[in-house]
């Protein structure tokens, strides 16, 4: 379920364009493998 996770990660990013930390985290998640993405998504949300 990488699609929905990426959409959820991008939603707050667009709402808060000033969050560089969030942007960096989202970029790391996008580059990270599905396994790490799943773990990061559970921890973030």
PQR file with spaces between the fields and no chain letter, atoms N, CA, C, O and H, PARSE charges and radii, in Angstrom:
ATOM       1  N    UNK     1       0.848   -1.199    0.000 -0.4000 1.5000
ATOM       2  CA   UNK     1       0.000    0.000    0.000 -0.0000 2.0000
ATOM       3  C    UNK     1       0.882    1.246    0.000  0.5500 1.7000
ATOM       4  O    UNK     1       0.803    2.068    0.913 -0.5500 1.4000
ATOM       5  N    UNK     2       1.707    1.379   -1.012 -0.4000 1.5000
ATOM       6  CA   UNK     2       2.605    2.530   -1.073 -0.0000 2.0000
ATOM       7  C    UNK     2       1.857    3.754   -1.598  0.5500 1.7000
ATOM       8  O    UNK     2       2.129    4.877   -1.174 -0.5500 1.4000
ATOM       9  H    UNK     2       1.771    0.711   -1.753  0.4000 1.0000
ATOM      10  N    UNK     3       0.926    3.542   -2.510 -0.4000 1.5000
ATOM      11  CA   UNK     3       0.173    4.659   -3.088 -0.0000 2.0000
ATOM      12  C    UNK     3      -0.505    5.506   -2.023  0.5500 1.7000
ATOM      13  O    UNK     3      -0.189    6.687   -1.879 -0.5500 1.4000
ATOM      14  H    UNK     3       0.705    2.629   -2.854  0.4000 1.0000
ATOM      15  N    UNK     4      -1.441    4.911   -1.268 -0.4000 1.5000
ATOM      16  CA   UNK     4      -2.169    5.672   -0.235 -0.0000 2.0000
ATOM      17  C    UNK     4      -1.228    6.322    0.769  0.5500 1.7000
ATOM      18  O    UNK     4      -1.445    7.462    1.180 -0.5500 1.4000
ATOM      19  H    UNK     4      -1.697    3.952   -1.385  0.4000 1.0000
ATOM      20  N    UNK     5      -0.190    5.604    1.162 -0.4000 1.5000
ATOM      21  CA   UNK     5       0.756    6.139    2.148 -0.0000 2.0000
ATOM      22  C    UNK     5       1.419    7.406    1.596  0.5500 1.7000
ATOM      23  O    UNK     5       1.561    8.399    2.309 -0.5500 1.4000
ATOM      24  H    UNK     5      -0.014    4.678    0.828  0.4000 1.0000
ATOM      25  N    UNK     6       1.821    7.364    0.331 -0.4000 1.5000
ATOM      26  CA   UNK     6       2.471    8.533   -0.263 -0.0000 2.0000
ATOM      27  C    UNK     6       1.489    9.696   -0.347  0.5500 1.7000
ATOM      28  O    UNK     6       1.856   10.843   -0.092 -0.5500 1.4000
ATOM      29  H    UNK     6       1.706    6.557   -0.248  0.4000 1.0000
ATOM      30  N    UNK     7       0.244    9.401   -0.704 -0.4000 1.5000
ATOM      31  CA   UNK     7      -0.770   10.460   -0.805 -0.0000 2.0000
ATOM      32  C    UNK     7      -0.971   11.105    0.561  0.5500 1.7000
ATOM      33  O    UNK     7      -1.035   12.330    0.671 -0.5500 1.4000
ATOM      34  H    UNK     7      -0.054    8.469   -0.911  0.4000 1.0000
ATOM      35  N    UNK     8      -1.070   10.289    1.591 -0.4000 1.5000
ATOM      36  CA   UNK     8      -1.268   10.818    2.952 -0.0000 2.0000
ATOM      37  C    UNK     8      -0.066   11.660    3.360  0.5500 1.7000
ATOM      38  O    UNK     8      -0.215   12.682    4.031 -0.5500 1.4000
ATOM      39  H    UNK     8      -1.018    9.294    1.502  0.4000 1.0000
ATOM      40  N    UNK     9       1.117   11.231    2.957 -0.4000 1.5000
ATOM      41  CA   UNK     9       2.335   11.978    3.319 -0.0000 2.0000
ATOM      42  C    UNK     9       2.401   13.296    2.545  0.5500 1.7000
ATOM      43  O    UNK     9       2.924   14.291    3.047 -0.5500 1.4000
ATOM      44  H    UNK     9       1.239   10.401    2.413  0.4000 1.0000
ATOM      45  N    UNK    10       1.871   13.296    1.332 -0.4000 1.5000
ATOM      46  CA   UNK    10       1.924   14.510    0.514 -0.0000 2.0000
ATOM      47  C    UNK    10       0.817   15.490    0.892  0.5500 1.7000
ATOM      48  O    UNK    10       0.959   16.694    0.675 -0.5500 1.4000
ATOM      49  H    UNK    10       1.445   12.488    0.924  0.4000 1.0000
ATOM      50  N    UNK    11      -0.266   14.997    1.444 -0.4000 1.5000
ATOM      51  CA   UNK    11      -1.388   15.882    1.799 -0.0000 2.0000
ATOM      52  C    UNK    11      -0.948   16.953    2.803  0.5500 1.7000
ATOM      53  O    UNK    11      -1.100   18.142    2.526 -0.5500 1.4000
ATOM      54  H    UNK    11      -0.382   14.019    1.620  0.4000 1.0000
ATOM      55  N    UNK    12      -0.407   16.562    3.961 -0.4000 1.5000
ATOM      56  CA   UNK    12       0.034   17.568    4.928 -0.0000 2.0000
ATOM      57  C    UNK    12       1.158   18.443    4.372  0.5500 1.7000
ATOM      58  O    UNK    12       1.299   19.603    4.758 -0.5500 1.4000
ATOM      59  H    UNK    12      -0.283   15.595    4.187  0.4000 1.0000
ATOM      60  N    UNK    13       1.951   17.881    3.469 -0.4000 1.5000
ATOM      61  CA   UNK    13       3.052   18.649    2.890 -0.0000 2.0000
ATOM      62  C    UNK    13       2.497   19.849    2.129  0.5500 1.7000
ATOM      63  O    UNK    13       3.021   20.957    2.247 -0.5500 1.4000
ATOM      64  H    UNK    13       1.836   16.938    3.155  0.4000 1.0000
ATOM      65  N    UNK    14       1.446   19.635    1.353 -0.4000 1.5000
ATOM      66  CA   UNK    14       0.880   20.736    0.565 -0.0000 2.0000
ATOM      67  C    UNK    14       0.202   21.739    1.499  0.5500 1.7000
ATOM      68  O    UNK    14       0.226   22.944    1.249 -0.5500 1.4000
ATOM      69  H    UNK    14       1.020   18.735    1.257  0.4000 1.0000
ATOM      70  N    UNK    15      -0.394   21.240    2.562 -0.4000 1.5000
ATOM      71  CA   UNK    15      -1.060   22.139    3.507 -0.0000 2.0000
ATOM      72  C    UNK    15      -0.024   23.006    4.221  0.5500 1.7000
ATOM      73  O    UNK    15      -0.217   24.208    4.404 -0.5500 1.4000
ATOM      74  H    UNK    15      -0.414   20.261    2.766  0.4000 1.0000
ATOM      75  N    UNK    16       1.079   22.370    4.620 -0.4000 1.5000
ATOM      76  CA   UNK    16       2.139   23.107    5.327 -0.0000 2.0000
ATOM      77  C    UNK    16       3.377   23.164    4.443  0.5500 1.7000
ATOM      78  O    UNK    16       4.278   22.334    4.563 -0.5500 1.4000
ATOM      79  H    UNK    16       1.236   21.393    4.471  0.4000 1.0000
ATOM      80  N    UNK    17       3.409   24.135    3.568 -0.4000 1.5000
ATOM      81  CA   UNK    17       4.550   24.242    2.658 -0.0000 2.0000
ATOM      82  C    UNK    17       5.793   24.723    3.391  0.5500 1.7000
ATOM      83  O    UNK    17       6.904   24.540    2.893 -0.5500 1.4000
ATOM      84  H    UNK    17       2.677   24.809    3.470  0.4000 1.0000
ATOM      85  N    UNK    18       5.637   25.329    4.555 -0.4000 1.5000
ATOM      86  CA   UNK    18       6.783   25.863    5.281 -0.0000 2.0000
ATOM      87  C    UNK    18       7.499   24.800    6.109  0.5500 1.7000
ATOM      88  O    UNK    18       8.517   25.090    6.738 -0.5500 1.4000
ATOM      89  H    UNK    18       4.735   25.478    4.960  0.4000 1.0000
ATOM      90  N    UNK    19       6.979   23.576    6.116 -0.4000 1.5000
ATOM      91  CA   UNK    19       7.606   22.529    6.939 -0.0000 2.0000
ATOM      92  C    UNK    19       8.721   21.836    6.184  0.5500 1.7000
ATOM      93  O    UNK    19       8.475   20.862    5.472 -0.5500 1.4000
ATOM      94  H    UNK    19       6.151   23.341    5.605  0.4000 1.0000
ATOM      95  N    UNK    20       9.951   22.326    6.328 -0.4000 1.5000
ATOM      96  CA   UNK    20      11.075   21.697    5.619 -0.0000 2.0000
ATOM      97  C    UNK    20      11.366   20.332    6.231  0.5500 1.7000
ATOM      98  O    UNK    20      11.753   19.403    5.523 -0.5500 1.4000
ATOM      99  H    UNK    20      10.151   23.118    6.906  0.4000 1.0000
ATOM     100  N    UNK    21      11.184   20.210    7.531 -0.4000 1.5000
ATOM     101  CA   UNK    21      11.440   18.926    8.198 -0.0000 2.0000
ATOM     102  C    UNK    21      10.484   17.872    7.645  0.5500 1.7000
ATOM     103  O    UNK    21      10.883   16.744    7.354 -0.5500 1.4000
ATOM     104  H    UNK    21      10.870   20.965    8.107  0.4000 1.0000
ATOM     105  N    UNK    22       9.223   18.256    7.506 -0.4000 1.5000
ATOM     106  CA   UNK    22       8.225   17.314    6.977 -0.0000 2.0000
ATOM     107  C    UNK    22       8.575   16.961    5.530  0.5500 1.7000
ATOM     108  O    UNK    22       8.451   15.807    5.120 -0.5500 1.4000
ATOM     109  H    UNK    22       8.899   19.172    7.742  0.4000 1.0000
ATOM     110  N    UNK    23       9.006   17.945    4.771 -0.4000 1.5000
ATOM     111  CA   UNK    23       9.353   17.710    3.374 -0.0000 2.0000
ATOM     112  C    UNK    23      10.508   16.715    3.286  0.5500 1.7000
ATOM     113  O    UNK    23      10.487   15.795    2.469 -0.5500 1.4000
ATOM     114  H    UNK    23       9.106   18.883    5.103  0.4000 1.0000
ATOM     115  N    UNK    24      11.515   16.911    4.136 -0.4000 1.5000
ATOM     116  CA   UNK    24      12.673   16.018    4.125 -0.0000 2.0000
ATOM     117  C    UNK    24      12.239   14.613    4.509  0.5500 1.7000
ATOM     118  O    UNK    24      12.689   13.634    3.913 -0.5500 1.4000
ATOM     119  H    UNK    24      11.533   17.658    4.800  0.4000 1.0000
ATOM     120  N    UNK    25      11.362   14.512    5.508 -0.4000 1.5000
ATOM     121  CA   UNK    25      10.885   13.196    5.953 -0.0000 2.0000
ATOM     122  C    UNK    25      10.122   12.525    4.812  0.5500 1.7000
ATOM     123  O    UNK    25      10.311   11.339    4.542 -0.5500 1.4000
ATOM     124  H    UNK    25      10.996   15.307    5.992  0.4000 1.0000
ATOM     125  N    UNK    26       9.270   13.281    4.156 -0.4000 1.5000
ATOM     126  CA   UNK    26       8.485   12.716    3.052 -0.0000 2.0000
ATOM     127  C    UNK    26       9.411   12.244    1.937  0.5500 1.7000
ATOM     128  O    UNK    26       9.186   11.192    1.339 -0.5500 1.4000
ATOM     129  H    UNK    26       9.115   14.244    4.375  0.4000 1.0000
ATOM     130  N    UNK    27      10.448   13.020    1.659 -0.4000 1.5000
ATOM     131  CA   UNK    27      11.383   12.633    0.591 -0.0000 2.0000
ATOM     132  C    UNK    27      12.104   11.338    0.981  0.5500 1.7000
ATOM     133  O    UNK    27      12.305   10.454    0.147 -0.5500 1.4000
ATOM     134  H    UNK    27      10.632   13.875    2.145  0.4000 1.0000
ATOM     135  N    UNK    28      12.489   11.238    2.253 -0.4000 1.5000
ATOM     136  CA   UNK    28      13.170   10.026    2.709 -0.0000 2.0000
ATOM     137  C    UNK    28      12.233    8.827    2.579  0.5500 1.7000
ATOM     138  O    UNK    28      12.649    7.745    2.162 -0.5500 1.4000
ATOM     139  H    UNK    28      12.326   11.956    2.930  0.4000 1.0000
ATOM     140  N    UNK    29      10.967    9.029    2.939 -0.4000 1.5000
ATOM     141  CA   UNK    29       9.990    7.933    2.863 -0.0000 2.0000
ATOM     142  C    UNK    29       9.823    7.510    1.404  0.5500 1.7000
ATOM     143  O    UNK    29       9.745    6.320    1.102 -0.5500 1.4000
ATOM     144  H    UNK    29      10.629    9.908    3.278  0.4000 1.0000
ATOM     145  N    UNK    30       9.771    8.492    0.504 -0.4000 1.5000
ATOM     146  CA   UNK    30       9.588    8.168   -0.917 -0.0000 2.0000
ATOM     147  C    UNK    30      10.787    7.370   -1.438  0.5500 1.7000
ATOM     148  O    UNK    30      10.626    6.473   -2.266 -0.5500 1.4000
ATOM     149  H    UNK    30       9.835    9.459    0.749  0.4000 1.0000
ATOM     150  N    UNK    31      11.977    7.694   -0.958 -0.4000 1.5000
ATOM     151  CA   UNK    31      13.174    7.000   -1.429 -0.0000 2.0000
ATOM     152  C    UNK    31      13.347    5.661   -0.703  0.5500 1.7000
ATOM     153  O    UNK    31      13.972    4.739   -1.228 -0.5500 1.4000
ATOM     154  H    UNK    31      12.108    8.422   -0.286  0.4000 1.0000
ATOM     155  N    UNK    32      12.791    5.564    0.504 -0.4000 1.5000
ATOM     156  CA   UNK    32      12.949    4.345    1.293 -0.0000 2.0000
ATOM     157  C    UNK    32      12.102    3.216    0.707  0.5500 1.7000
ATOM     158  O    UNK    32      11.120    3.472    0.009 -0.5500 1.4000
ATOM     159  H    UNK    32      12.283    6.313    0.931  0.4000 1.0000
ATOM     160  N    UNK    33      12.482    1.965    0.990 -0.4000 1.5000
ATOM     161  CA   UNK    33      11.746    0.808    0.491 -0.0000 2.0000
ATOM     162  C    UNK    33      10.380    0.700    1.163  0.5500 1.7000
ATOM     163  O    UNK    33      10.148    1.352    2.182 -0.5500 1.4000
ATOM     164  H    UNK    33      13.280    1.757    1.557  0.4000 1.0000
ATOM     165  N    UNK    34       9.459   -0.117    0.609 -0.4000 1.5000
ATOM     166  CA   UNK    34       8.107   -0.275    1.161 -0.0000 2.0000
ATOM     167  C    UNK    34       8.131   -0.670    2.636  0.5500 1.7000
ATOM     168  O    UNK    34       7.293   -0.215    3.415 -0.5500 1.4000
ATOM     169  H    UNK    34       9.647   -0.646   -0.218  0.4000 1.0000
ATOM     170  N    UNK    35       9.083   -1.511    3.020 -0.4000 1.5000
ATOM     171  CA   UNK    35       9.135   -1.963    4.422 -0.0000 2.0000
ATOM     172  C    UNK    35       9.345   -0.772    5.352  0.5500 1.7000
ATOM     173  O    UNK    35       8.631   -0.617    6.343 -0.5500 1.4000
ATOM     174  H    UNK    35       9.764   -1.880    2.388  0.4000 1.0000
ATOM     175  N    UNK    36      10.320    0.059    5.034 -0.4000 1.5000
ATOM     176  CA   UNK    36      10.597    1.231    5.872 -0.0000 2.0000
ATOM     177  C    UNK    36       9.432    2.205    5.789  0.5500 1.7000
ATOM     178  O    UNK    36       9.071    2.841    6.779 -0.5500 1.4000
ATOM     179  H    UNK    36      10.900   -0.066    4.229  0.4000 1.0000
ATOM     180  N    UNK    37       8.845    2.318    4.599 -0.4000 1.5000
ATOM     181  CA   UNK    37       7.713    3.218    4.409 -0.0000 2.0000
ATOM     182  C    UNK    37       6.573    2.823    5.341  0.5500 1.7000
ATOM     183  O    UNK    37       5.964    3.674    5.989 -0.5500 1.4000
ATOM     184  H    UNK    37       9.138    1.801    3.794  0.4000 1.0000
ATOM     185  N    UNK    38       6.296    1.532    5.399 -0.4000 1.5000
ATOM     186  CA   UNK    38       5.197    1.060    6.241 -0.0000 2.0000
ATOM     187  C    UNK    38       5.470    1.394    7.703  0.5500 1.7000
ATOM     188  O    UNK    38       4.585    1.867    8.416 -0.5500 1.4000
ATOM     189  H    UNK    38       6.791    0.841    4.873  0.4000 1.0000
ATOM     190  N    UNK    39       6.697    1.145    8.142 -0.4000 1.5000
ATOM     191  CA   UNK    39       7.046    1.427    9.535 -0.0000 2.0000
ATOM     192  C    UNK    39       6.994    2.924    9.811  0.5500 1.7000
ATOM     193  O    UNK    39       6.480    3.345   10.847 -0.5500 1.4000
ATOM     194  H    UNK    39       7.416    0.761    7.563  0.4000 1.0000
ATOM     195  N    UNK    40       7.524    3.732    8.891 -0.4000 1.5000
ATOM     196  CA   UNK    40       7.537    5.180    9.095 -0.0000 2.0000
ATOM     197  C    UNK    40       6.111    5.719    9.095  0.5500 1.7000
ATOM     198  O    UNK    40       5.770    6.584    9.902 -0.5500 1.4000
ATOM     199  H    UNK    40       7.942    3.390    8.049  0.4000 1.0000
ATOM     200  N    UNK    41       5.281    5.208    8.192 -0.4000 1.5000
ATOM     201  CA   UNK    41       3.895    5.668    8.129 -0.0000 2.0000
ATOM     202  C    UNK    41       3.169    5.389    9.433  0.5500 1.7000
ATOM     203  O    UNK    41       2.404    6.229    9.908 -0.5500 1.4000
ATOM     204  H    UNK    41       5.559    4.505    7.536  0.4000 1.0000
ATOM     205  N    UNK    42       3.399    4.216   10.019 -0.4000 1.5000
ATOM     206  CA   UNK    42       2.725    3.867   11.273 -0.0000 2.0000
ATOM     207  C    UNK    42       3.204    4.782   12.394  0.5500 1.7000
ATOM     208  O    UNK    42       2.426    5.157   13.271 -0.5500 1.4000
ATOM     209  H    UNK    42       4.021    3.534    9.633  0.4000 1.0000
ATOM     210  N    UNK    43       4.485    5.139   12.365 -0.4000 1.5000
ATOM     211  CA   UNK    43       5.014    6.000   13.429 -0.0000 2.0000
ATOM     212  C    UNK    43       4.571    7.441   13.237  0.5500 1.7000
ATOM     213  O    UNK    43       4.228    8.120   14.204 -0.5500 1.4000
ATOM     214  H    UNK    43       5.117    4.834   11.653  0.4000 1.0000
ATOM     215  N    UNK    44       4.577    7.912   11.992 -0.4000 1.5000
ATOM     216  CA   UNK    44       4.185    9.299   11.726 -0.0000 2.0000
ATOM     217  C    UNK    44       2.711    9.519   12.042  0.5500 1.7000
ATOM     218  O    UNK    44       2.366   10.375   12.856 -0.5500 1.4000
ATOM     219  H    UNK    44       4.856    7.360   11.206  0.4000 1.0000
ATOM     220  N    UNK    45       1.838    8.739   11.394 -0.4000 1.5000
ATOM     221  CA   UNK    45       0.393    8.910   11.603 -0.0000 2.0000
ATOM     222  C    UNK    45      -0.062    7.946   12.679  0.5500 1.7000
ATOM     223  O    UNK    45      -1.244    7.914   13.020 -0.5500 1.4000
ATOM     224  H    UNK    45       2.119    8.042   10.733  0.4000 1.0000
